[in-house]
Amino acid sequence: MAFAIQFVIDVLSLGGAYALMALGLVIIYGILRLVNFAYGELIMVAGYTMFLASGSGLPWIVMAVLAVGMAILFGIITDYAAFRPVRAKSVTAVLITSFAFSNLLQNAALLFISPRPRNVPLPDIFSQTVSIGGAITPVRNLITIAASLVLLAGVAFLMRRTTLGIAMRAAATNFTMARMLGVPANLIISSAFALSGFLAGVVGILWIGRIGTVVPGIGLEPLLVAFIATVIGGMRSLPGAVVGGFLLALIDTTLNYTLSQDLLKFRDAFTFSLVILILLWRPDGLIKGPASGQRT
Amino acid sequence: MLDVTDLSVSYGAIRAVRSISFTLRKGELVSLLGANGAGKSSTIKCIAGALKASGGTITLEGKDITAASPEQVVRAGLATVPETRDVFPDLTVAENLMLGAYIHRRDQAGNRDNLEKLNTLFPRLAERSKQATGTLSGGEQQMLVIARALMARPRVLLLDEPSLGLAPAIVERIFEMIETLKKSGLTILLVEQNVNQALAVADRAFVMRLGAIVASGTAEEIRSTSDLSSHYLGG
């Protein structure tokens, strides 16, 4: 019983983080049909903001809000620096500019901060454990589950009930038609980048909470995870990204529990094999996005 | 109301619209006729701001909208119904209509009044307001895109082939509805392949062929004098 509880909590907390990461990536992809390769760096920005604020003596929660705010700001800067100038011209150009922006941020961190890991302040509650039905669980896993539930519900509300959200969904199906109704393209895209930055900021804090330190390359794994989760779930569907995130977490956690010590270092190979099987079965991902969709 | 002067549209080296000029007067319904590939839809898309003009000017009520973006054009008072019947399939009818009123989103009361008027014009849409629009029939989708364009409260409406691919009985209803809109004082540019029905509702018409206007006049003149079948069949 204790084992089952532990397994479920592990899957849900890892899956919640994966789902939020994937959602942040797919929100941009849905509208622009472009992967934001600088997405992982938003998590890095959140981490370094925490590190830089650690000496200030501010309460932790204020530092966390500041970190999320910086991730939002850098999300919007990504739009202005890498996407907006070349968006209408060529897909290849945006691929390169978003890579370049990602590199620029990483190298700025290397140059101005340090290539070595830096400690990020974490409240005591992140290192405490509780016992639930006999399973010893870190409290941060429960915080991750709670935070992801609240955020997933919040994003669902935004996308279904508010004019901005509905306009974003419309823009994701047919951007030109949405513009012909008067929905301003730049507002929609900047909002998508801000939302993406917000999700990256929160995930960043939860993610770094597992490790306790931040390095310039910290964004690579979340970017990869988010990308795989959206591919499994369906590149154009928001619910798909969430399903993909939880499924990937289920695969990872199951392998963690079942593989022997010798095989554990090949875990990613097993994960990717399963991902390939899923894609052979459903090449468009598990949930198909809305029909149509010219890139604009 | 709407003045188009020497308008040209090019796709790379291909000139789809070659220096055409025409005017829509207030309250008028003008039909733009011509075969496939004559440049009708390119003209519409260019006026709507979805395509860049390669030459010429477009003015709406004296204001130059030649280089305006699609969102600026609709704000200036011109709404467009493209021929591709672009509903947002995973949004409901009500959500589609709400987005149609995006530029008036702060005027909730005005939108409610407008929606009530549209619900009497399109009772089918009112019945299906909570349904995803991807599940509507072609005719219902066509009514929805027209209703959605009207939610922007335009003074000029561009309609691109509203009868395309619809059953004759539904086409009949669409044309009745266009007449109702005309009576309400809306200025309409109607692109059609359905020549007889288009001429029956139009005040004036002009015919495009290979990107140029080859005939223009009142609906009766176009019907009686020009040999339309030659423009369509390339005779």
Interface residues (C-beta under 8 A of the other chain):
Chain A: T163 I166 A167 R169 A170 T173 N174 T176 M177 A178 R179 M180 L181 G182 V183 P184 A185 P290 A291 S292
Chain B: A48 G49 A50 S69 P70 E71 V73 V74 R75 A79 T80 P82 D86 F88 P89 D90 L91 E95 N96 M98 L99 G100 Y102 I103 R105 G134 R148 A149 A152
